Amino acid sequence: MTGPISRGFIKLFFVFARYFAKQYLKKDRNYRYNGLKLRIFKDVFHPGFFRSTKVFAGWLEKQHLQGINLLELGAGSGLISLVAARKGAVTTAVDINQKAVDNVQLNASMNDLKVHALHSDLFTALPPNAYFDMVLINPPYYAKKPTNDYQRAWYCGEHFEYFHALFRQLTNRHQSENHYMILSNSCNMEKINGIARENGLVLENIFEQKVAGETLTIFQVRPPISLAS
């Protein structure tokens, strides 16, 4: 468990890191990851600044994805979706930020990969009967009200509105879908777990990686075993 003092130091680090990222991203930047080349648009979440995207991508590289239908919620520049598409997944990427959607399309083209990018607030713009074998979520998890599309990549709302909406929508999804979400020990896990439970869901730890004092955990989001079986 991460104590309040340790978590406070991690959160302070992220405050400075977000400030530096905002200054750095006042113009478009180039980025490379494991043979993929990306252009990161101004004000789109940069996968190189924070470890969650790279940890998620590294875990995804080890999964069997050939031919599966995969959805990335909150795709940002699209790195996770590019990794999935390169491994043979039929990949859809959505983001609430239209600039991010455009960024995904550019990066897919630059790498000769096929990714269907769509402007959507979570699942809302997807057909009601759309089915995905795997849904990947790298969510905003700091409790603050976002004031623009860029901040929506960081802040989940003063009262964790993002998670209330996410878990509510997940309860209405196909139970045979596999939903995976990555979180840092710098966020309020107790609160997020509580919102999941309110919606009849649990977060099952399936992978954990510690990097420079931060612990990043991938959870499978699912109904309790007694309900899922």
Stockholm file with secondary structure:
# STOCKHOLM 1.0

chainA/1-229         MTGPISRGFIKLFFVFARYFAKQYLKKDRNYRYNGLKLRIFKDVFHPGFFRSTKVFAGWLEKQHLQGINLLELGAGSGLISLVAARKGAVTTAVDINQKAVDNVQLNASMNDLKVHALHSDLFTALPPNAYFDMVLINPPYYAKKPTNDYQRAWYCGEHFEYFHALFRQLTNRHQSENHYMILSNSCNMEKINGIARENGLVLENIFEQKVAGETLTIFQVRPPISLAS
#=GR chainA/1-229 SS CCCHHHHHHHHHHHHHHHHHHHHHTTSCEEEEETTEEEEECTTSCCTTTSHHHHHHHHHHHTSCCTTCEEEEESCTTCHHHHHHHHTTCEEEEEESCHHHHHHHHHHHHHTTCCEEEEECSTTTTSCTTCCCSEEEECCCCBCSCCCSTTGGGTBCCTTCHHHHHHHHHHHTSCTTSEEEEEEETTSCHHHHHHHHHHTTCEEEEEEEEEETTEEEEEEEEECCHHHHC
#=GC SS_cons         CCCHHHHHHHHHHHHHHHHHHHHHTTSCEEEEETTEEEEECTTSCCTTTSHHHHHHHHHHHTSCCTTCEEEEESCTTCHHHHHHHHTTCEEEEEESCHHHHHHHHHHHHHTTCCEEEEECSTTTTSCTTCCCSEEEECCCCBCSCCCSTTGGGTBCCTTCHHHHHHHHHHHTSCTTSEEEEEEETTSCHHHHHHHHHHTTCEEEEEEEEEETTEEEEEEEEECCHHHHC
//
